[in-house]
């Protein structure tokens, strides 16, 4: 449903499961989680490393904050 690439060449992909998957530049799956309620129709990464997910039902933005 959505894809975004970071400055390190990793891809972040949302799907209808709903899940968020992180893919390394070589195509290896780094991780997968289910952070959103009804699937994100869009995503974007901030310069600080946070991920923003645009959800449709309910209509909201979810921020996944980078810890560390």
Rosetta blueprint (number, residue, H / E / L):
1 X L
2 X E
3 X E
4 X E
5 X E
6 X L
7 X L
8 X L
9 X L
10 X L
11 X E
12 X E
13 X E
14 X E
15 X L
16 X L
17 X L
18 X L
19 X L
20 X E
21 X E
22 X E
23 X E
24 X L
25 X L
26 X L
27 X L
28 X L
29 X E
30 X E
31 X E
32 X E
33 X E
34 X L
35 X L
36 X L
37 X L
38 X L
39 X L
40 X E
41 X E
42 X E
43 X E
44 X E
45 X E
46 X L
47 X L
48 X L
49 X L
50 X L
51 X E
52 X E
53 X E
54 X E
55 X E
56 X E
57 X L
58 X L
59 X E
60 X E
61 X E
62 X E
63 X E
64 X E
65 X L
66 X L
67 X L
68 X L
